[in-house]
């Protein structure tokens, strides 16, 4: 949608083929008659200057809302209770969150010199271990990346998840020094939402697009002898064909694999080999019978603590106007392995019911709720989290082998976030525009 909008602005012809009956992908805002409002997947947009420019173009500047001040605080479950995670090196050294051994490791990290060689296949766990030690990997890095990618640091590649880390290390040695230097020159992103939810953004984009086909399932892409691309798709049971100079894949990795199989079978094989996880969002509303303070954005559960869920976002603390005054709302996430993905498709399955009841009991224990939630609902997303690890790295390295005219614009390539999608759309639209310019 973001790419189509950029092409629309430039006056370049395009056709957006959407496999489902609605635009917007995973982004969805839900409202109940009781006055509750919650998000289906992303809860906020971490916006940079370019995102704010797009928001202004769409006439949404007045609709932007910012999280409450307490949202700066982040909590992590450690040794039986929630503890506030230090957000700056100095606070890390003065707080009781980490041991003295870890604090000493952080001080020594400031003295590291640039390495002679870089391991391009290094995992985030190995990188973090080298710089900060096990405790920070387990209780800071692991819950953080789990909340973004759905996987643990040892399953994730530095090159894919944080591609600038090795460059920063090569220049400064110390990652802390590198971040401090970057902070003085890099504009800080702001976490935002909209009065009526994140769907406000996708709805506004949809209204700007004049060339969209819904329920159009692409089945095959082949290259014509004249160099153009022939796209075949099914719509309402009828086979359709359209030709184009360029084709952009903005679909899942598995969907892309099935379409490019005839073009590059080896690449399609690598795509199918990438592990995926599913996710269940468990939205709960509670009476204010807990004495917990809820003064933050939310809390994360490190994998070493062996919790059922990965953590919770404290919706009623971030955006108090989204729930009645006498209630608290939490959005809790559980990540489901590939082998268990099919078990959450049936709303009555024992696996799903056990997951929900277990998650609710876990919330009661963590936050000391005296009663069960007065209301709850779930939103499952199937195989939406590709593992940003070794298998995906092979795909990235082979994407360049695609013929000219085929492009990738998806959450599994060059950035997983919503803001990444907006930025990639601008870059690709500019590239496609230049291709239209006559050669002097």
C-alpha positions as a printed Julia matrix, in Angstrom:
440×3 Matrix{Float64}:
   0.0     0.0     0.0
   2.8     2.41    0.88
   4.56    1.69   -2.43
   1.32    2.03   -4.4
   0.72    5.39   -2.71
   4.2     6.61   -3.69
   3.65    5.5    -7.3
   0.24    7.2    -7.29
   1.89   10.44   -6.21
   4.44   10.2    -9.0
   1.79    9.48  -11.62
   3.31    6.09  -12.44
   0.87    3.36  -13.56
   0.5     0.4   -11.21
  -1.9    -2.36  -10.24
  -2.13   -3.62   -6.66
  -3.28   -7.24   -6.48
  -4.55   -8.03   -2.97
  -5.17  -11.69   -2.2
  -7.72  -11.0     0.56
 -10.92   -8.98    0.64
  -9.39   -6.0     2.47
  -6.31   -3.83    2.43
  -4.09   -3.29    5.45
  -2.54   -6.67    6.13
  -2.06   -7.41    9.83
  -2.89   -3.87   10.89
  -6.35   -3.72   12.42
  -8.0    -1.65   15.14
 -10.89   -3.1    17.13
 -13.54   -1.29   19.15
 -16.24   -2.73   21.4
 -19.61   -1.31   22.41
 -18.3    -1.18   26.0
 -15.71    1.44   25.06
 -12.59   -0.72   24.64
 -10.17   -0.09   21.78
  -7.19   -2.3    20.95
  -4.87   -3.2    18.08
  -4.83   -6.49   16.23
  -1.07   -6.66   15.67
   1.29   -3.63   15.83
   0.37   -1.39   18.77
   2.4     1.65   17.82
   4.36    3.08   14.9
   7.95    4.05   15.68
   7.95    7.01   13.33
  10.86    8.96   11.89
  10.77   12.26    9.97
   9.74   10.56    6.72
   6.83    8.8     8.43
   5.61   12.13    9.85
   5.87   13.61    6.35
   3.62   10.85    5.02
   1.19   11.36    7.89
   0.98   15.07    7.04
   0.41   14.31    3.35
  -2.5    12.06    4.31
  -4.01   14.79    6.47
  -3.58   12.79    9.66
  -1.32   15.07   11.71
  -4.16   16.15   14.0
  -5.13   12.51   14.56
  -1.71   11.52   15.94
  -1.6    10.57   19.63
   1.46    9.95   21.76
   1.9     7.4    24.56
   1.64    8.68   28.1
   4.82    9.8    29.87
   5.09    6.59   31.91
   5.51    4.64   28.67
   9.22    5.43   28.79
   9.52    2.75   31.47
  10.02   -0.89   30.46
   9.81   -3.88   32.78
  11.28   -7.37   32.65
  10.31  -10.43   34.69
  13.35  -11.59   36.64
  13.66  -13.93   39.6
   9.98  -14.06   40.43
   8.9   -10.46   39.91
   8.86   -7.56   37.48
  11.82   -5.2    37.59
  12.33   -1.94   35.72
  14.94   -2.32   32.99
  17.62    0.41   33.01
  17.35    2.37   29.78
  20.75    4.1    29.88
  24.3     2.92   30.69
  24.54    5.14   33.77
  21.25    3.82   35.17
  22.43    0.31   34.39
  25.43    0.88   36.64
  23.42    2.4    39.49
  20.37    0.12   39.48
  20.06   -3.26   41.16
  18.76   -4.96   38.03
  22.13   -6.4    37.01
  24.87   -7.98   39.12
  28.18   -6.29   39.87
  29.91   -8.76   37.56
  27.71   -7.57   34.67
  28.26   -3.92   35.58
  32.0    -4.52   35.49
  31.61   -6.16   32.08
  29.79   -3.04   30.83
  32.6    -0.79   32.09
  35.15   -2.98   30.31
  33.02   -2.85   27.13
  33.8     0.86   26.9
  37.46   -0.07   26.52
  37.06   -2.6    23.71
  39.08   -2.03   20.55
  37.81   -2.74   17.0
  38.19   -6.42   16.03
  40.47   -7.37   13.17
  37.83   -9.54   11.5
  34.05   -9.7    11.53
  32.0   -12.89   11.49
  29.16  -12.09    9.08
  27.26  -15.18   10.29
  27.44  -14.25   13.97
  24.28  -14.57   16.04
  22.94  -11.8    18.22
  23.57  -13.99   21.27
  27.25  -14.4    20.4
  27.64  -10.69   19.68
  25.96   -9.71   22.93
  27.97  -12.28   24.88
  31.25  -10.89   23.56
  30.35   -7.35   24.52
  28.19   -7.58   27.62
  28.03  -11.13   28.99
  25.31  -13.69   29.62
  23.1   -11.73   32.02
  22.49   -8.86   29.61
  21.87  -11.31   26.77
  19.32  -13.2    28.88
  17.53  -10.3    30.56
  17.86   -7.36   28.16
  18.64   -8.51   24.64
  16.56  -11.72   24.63
  13.22  -10.21   25.76
  13.75   -7.19   23.51
  14.3    -9.18   20.29
  11.6   -11.7    21.25
   9.11   -8.83   21.29
  10.19   -7.73   17.8
  11.1   -10.92   15.95
   9.5   -13.69   18.03
  12.8   -15.57   18.39
  15.7   -15.84   20.8
  19.07  -14.13   20.13
  20.86  -17.38   19.31
  18.36  -17.92   16.47
  18.89  -14.47   14.96
  21.62  -13.08   12.73
  23.35   -9.79   13.56
  23.68   -9.03    9.86
  19.94   -9.34    9.25
  18.47   -7.86   12.45
  20.89   -5.03   13.24
  23.07   -4.67   10.13
  24.97   -1.62   11.42
  26.24   -3.28   14.62
  29.3    -4.84   13.0
  30.09   -1.54   11.23
  29.82    0.3    14.54
  32.02   -2.28   16.23
  34.61   -2.03   13.44
  34.8     1.74   13.91
  34.52    2.14   17.69
  35.14   -1.26   19.25
  32.7    -0.38   22.01
  29.0    -0.55   21.08
  28.16    1.89   23.87
  30.58    4.44   22.42
  29.1     3.89   18.97
  25.53    4.47   20.15
  26.6     7.58   22.06
  28.23    8.99   18.92
  25.21    8.12   16.78
  22.79    9.7    19.26
  24.28   13.13   18.64
  23.69   12.96   14.87
  20.61   10.76   14.5
  17.11   12.13   14.97
  15.2    10.07   17.51
  12.13    8.18   16.34
   8.87    8.72   18.18
   6.37    6.05   19.15
   2.9     7.12   18.01
  -0.61    5.93   17.29
  -3.8     7.62   16.1
  -6.94    8.62   17.95
  -8.91    5.87   16.22
  -6.03    3.39   16.09
  -3.33    2.34   13.62
  -5.93    1.3    11.08
  -6.38    5.04   10.54
  -3.14    4.98    8.56
  -4.01    2.04    6.32
  -7.55    3.34    5.76
  -6.14    6.7     4.67
  -3.69    5.04    2.29
  -6.46    2.89    0.83
  -8.54    5.97   -0.02
  -5.62    7.36   -2.06
  -5.24    4.28   -4.27
  -7.08    4.14   -7.58
  -5.79    0.88   -9.01
  -6.55   -1.99   -6.63
  -8.06   -5.44   -7.14
  -9.26   -7.29   -4.04
  -9.58  -11.09   -3.78
  -6.96  -11.38   -6.51
  -4.79  -14.41   -5.74
  -1.62  -14.42   -7.86
  -0.79  -17.94   -9.05
   2.09  -17.49  -11.47
   4.58  -14.95  -12.81
   6.49  -15.63  -16.03
   8.63  -13.54  -18.33
   7.42  -12.85  -21.86
   9.81  -13.08  -24.79
   9.72   -9.29  -25.13
  11.02   -8.93  -21.54
   7.76   -7.96  -19.9
   6.21   -9.96  -17.08
   2.99  -11.95  -17.33
   1.06  -12.22  -14.05
  -1.73  -14.77  -13.71
  -4.21  -14.47  -10.88
  -7.53  -15.89   -9.76
 -10.39  -13.55   -8.88
 -13.81  -14.91   -7.94
 -12.91  -18.22   -9.55
 -11.92  -16.68  -12.88
  -8.38  -16.84  -14.26
  -7.05  -13.4   -15.21
  -3.85  -12.21  -16.9
  -2.03   -8.88  -16.81
   1.35   -7.75  -18.17
   3.82   -5.4   -16.47
   7.35   -4.07  -16.82
   8.05   -4.65  -13.12
   6.63   -6.95  -10.47
   6.88   -6.22   -6.74
   6.39   -9.04   -4.22
   4.81   -7.64   -1.05
   3.53  -10.99    0.21
   4.72  -13.6     2.66
   7.88  -15.61    2.1
   5.95  -18.82    1.43
   3.59  -17.11   -1.01
   6.57  -15.59   -2.82
   8.27  -18.99   -2.98
   5.31  -20.59   -4.73
   5.17  -17.79   -7.29
   8.9   -17.59   -8.12
   9.38  -21.37   -8.23
   9.31  -21.46  -12.04
  11.67  -18.48  -12.28
  14.31  -19.58   -9.75
  13.63  -23.02   -8.21
  16.74  -22.88   -6.01
  15.7   -19.55   -4.48
  12.17  -20.86   -3.93
  13.64  -23.88   -2.13
  15.67  -21.62    0.17
  12.56  -19.54    0.87
  10.54  -22.59    1.88
  13.34  -23.64    4.26
  13.01  -20.53    6.44
  11.33  -21.34    9.79
   8.22  -19.34   10.74
   6.32  -18.75   13.94
   2.7   -17.88   14.51
   1.5   -15.43   17.12
  -1.56  -15.13   19.33
  -2.57  -11.77   20.74
  -4.52  -12.26   23.99
  -6.46   -9.12   24.91
  -7.69   -9.01   28.5
  -9.65   -6.45   30.55
  -9.4    -6.5    34.34
 -10.93   -4.74   37.29
  -8.54   -2.41   39.06
  -8.16   -4.85   41.92
  -4.41   -5.26   41.5
  -2.05   -3.16   43.6
   0.59   -3.28   40.88
   1.54    0.24   39.71
   1.43   -0.27   35.89
   3.66    2.76   35.28
   5.19    1.76   31.97
   4.78    0.6    28.39
   4.63   -3.01   29.44
   6.64   -5.99   30.58
   8.65   -8.68   28.81
   9.25  -12.26   29.89
  12.77  -13.5    29.09
  12.83  -17.04   27.66
  15.09  -18.15   30.54
  12.16  -17.53   32.9
  10.13  -20.16   31.0
   6.85  -18.28   30.88
   3.94  -19.18   28.61
   3.84  -15.7    27.07
   6.49  -13.34   25.77
   5.12  -10.36   27.65
   2.33   -7.81   27.8
   1.66   -4.29   26.59
  -0.18   -2.19   29.17
  -2.69   -0.59   26.82
  -4.59    1.29   29.55
  -1.34    2.84   30.81
  -0.09    3.85   27.38
  -3.42    5.19   26.08
  -5.73    5.67   29.1
  -8.65    6.87   26.97
  -8.96    3.46   25.28
 -10.61    1.82   28.27
 -13.15    2.89   30.93
 -11.59    4.45   34.05
 -12.37    1.49   36.28
 -10.55   -1.07   34.11
  -7.11   -2.11   32.94
  -6.43   -3.57   29.51
  -3.43   -5.72   28.62
  -2.39   -7.08   25.24
  -0.33  -10.22   25.78
   1.61  -12.09   23.12
   2.32  -15.8    22.8
   4.6   -17.12   20.07
   3.71  -20.46   18.52
   6.21  -22.83   16.92
   5.8   -24.06   13.35
   4.88  -27.54   14.55
   2.03  -26.15   16.69
   0.72  -23.59   14.19
  -2.15  -25.79   13.04
  -3.37  -26.21   16.62
  -4.41  -22.57   16.94
  -6.56  -22.52   13.8
  -9.42  -24.26   15.58
 -10.92  -21.9    18.15
 -12.11  -24.9    20.18
  -8.85  -26.85   20.16
  -7.53  -28.04   23.55
  -4.12  -26.55   22.71
  -5.55  -23.06   22.2
  -7.83  -23.27   25.22
  -4.93  -24.39   27.41
  -2.79  -21.57   26.03
  -5.43  -18.95   26.87
  -6.2   -20.28   30.34
  -2.49  -20.66   31.08
  -1.75  -17.12   29.92
  -4.57  -15.67   32.05
  -3.35  -17.55   35.13
   0.17  -16.32   34.42
  -1.08  -12.72   34.28
  -2.9   -13.14   37.59
   0.28  -14.39   39.23
   2.56  -11.71   37.77
   0.28   -8.74   38.51
  -1.57  -10.09   41.58
  -5.04   -9.72   40.08
  -7.59  -10.9    42.62
 -10.14  -12.05   40.03
 -10.33  -13.39   36.51
 -10.59  -10.91   33.61
 -14.02   -9.42   33.05
 -13.53   -9.79   29.31
 -10.99  -11.31   26.93
 -10.55  -12.1    23.26
  -7.79  -13.45   21.05
  -6.46  -12.63   17.59
  -4.23  -15.33   16.02
  -1.82  -14.69   13.17
  -0.55  -17.72   11.3
   3.12  -18.06   10.28
   3.7   -14.3    10.22
   7.17  -14.25   11.81
  10.02  -15.49    9.59
  13.19  -16.32   11.51
  15.81  -13.66   10.77
  18.58  -16.26   10.96
  20.86  -18.43    8.84
  18.18  -19.75    6.48
  16.83  -16.28    5.73
  20.38  -14.99    5.21
  20.71  -17.47    2.35
  17.52  -16.06    0.83
  18.81  -12.5     1.12
  22.03  -13.49   -0.62
  20.09  -15.09   -3.49
  17.48  -12.36   -3.97
  19.99  -10.55   -6.17
  19.77  -13.47   -8.59
  16.18  -12.57   -9.49
  15.86  -11.24  -13.05
  15.61   -7.51  -13.66
  12.12   -6.23  -13.08
  11.38   -8.36  -10.01
  11.5    -6.58   -6.64
  10.92   -7.48   -2.98
   8.9    -5.23   -0.67
   8.07   -7.41    2.33
   8.63   -7.74    6.08
  11.08  -10.62    5.54
  13.58   -8.53    3.56
  15.61   -5.52    4.73
  13.57   -4.67    7.8
  10.59   -6.08    9.65
   8.93   -2.98   11.14
   6.07   -0.83    9.89
   8.39    2.15    9.62
  10.83    0.03    7.57
   7.99   -0.69    5.13
   7.27    3.02    4.69
  10.95    3.8     4.05
  11.44    0.92    1.61
   8.39    2.1    -0.33
   9.93    5.52   -0.94
  13.24    4.03   -2.06
  11.68    1.56   -4.48
   9.27    4.13   -5.89
  12.23    6.42   -6.63
  14.05    3.53   -8.35
  11.04    2.71  -10.52
  10.6     6.38  -11.4
  14.21    6.63  -12.58
  13.66    3.62  -14.84
  10.93    5.59  -16.6
  13.21    8.54  -17.34
  14.61    8.7   -20.91
  18.35    8.11  -21.26
  20.05   11.31  -22.46
